[in-house]
Amino acid sequence: HESYIGSQFTGRVEELTRVGDHPAIIPSIEGWARIYGENTITVDPHDDPYWRGFLVS
């Protein structure tokens, strides 16, 4: 994939696997980028209904 500023990243599926009863993949991503900022995301398991994540199908 090439971004609007010209950086390129390549993603691949390295391996098919399972997480519990669910099919899953082990991905890899290669490329380079400059660090322009840093972000920390904090979730509250008592207040956030999606703290364990969600599935898009």
C-alpha positions as CSV (number, residue, x, y, z in Angstrom):
1,H,0.0,0.0,0.0
2,E,1.3,3.5,-0.8
3,S,0.1,6.4,1.4
4,Y,-0.6,9.9,0.1
5,I,2.8,11.0,1.2
6,G,4.6,8.2,-0.7
7,S,5.4,5.8,2.2
8,Q,5.0,2.2,1.3
9,F,4.1,-0.8,3.5
10,T,3.7,-4.5,2.5
11,G,1.5,-6.8,4.5
12,R,1.5,-10.6,4.2
13,V,-0.3,-13.5,5.8
14,E,2.6,-15.6,7.2
15,E,0.6,-18.4,8.7
16,L,-3.0,-19.6,9.2
17,T,-3.8,-20.6,12.8
18,R,-6.7,-20.7,15.3
19,V,-7.5,-18.7,18.4
20,G,-9.7,-21.0,20.4
21,D,-12.5,-22.0,18.0
22,H,-11.9,-19.0,15.6
23,P,-9.7,-19.1,12.5
24,A,-6.9,-16.5,12.6
25,I,-3.7,-15.4,10.9
26,I,-0.2,-14.5,11.8
27,P,0.6,-11.3,9.8
28,S,3.8,-9.5,8.9
29,I,4.1,-5.8,7.9
30,E,7.3,-4.3,6.4
31,G,8.2,-0.8,5.4
32,W,9.5,2.3,7.1
33,A,8.1,5.6,8.5
34,R,9.1,8.5,10.6
35,I,7.8,9.0,14.1
36,Y,5.8,12.2,14.3
37,G,4.0,11.5,17.5
38,E,3.1,9.0,20.2
39,N,-0.3,7.8,21.4
40,T,-1.3,5.8,24.4
41,I,-4.8,4.3,24.5
42,T,-6.3,3.4,27.8
43,V,-9.5,1.4,28.3
44,D,-11.6,1.0,31.4
45,P,-13.0,-2.6,31.5
46,H,-15.7,-1.3,33.9
47,D,-17.0,1.5,31.6
48,D,-16.1,0.4,28.0
49,P,-18.4,-2.2,26.5
50,Y,-15.7,-3.0,23.8
51,W,-12.6,-3.2,26.1
52,R,-12.0,-6.8,24.8
53,G,-12.2,-5.7,21.2
54,F,-14.9,-6.3,18.5
55,L,-15.4,-8.4,15.4
56,V,-16.2,-6.8,12.0
57,S,-18.0,-9.3,9.7
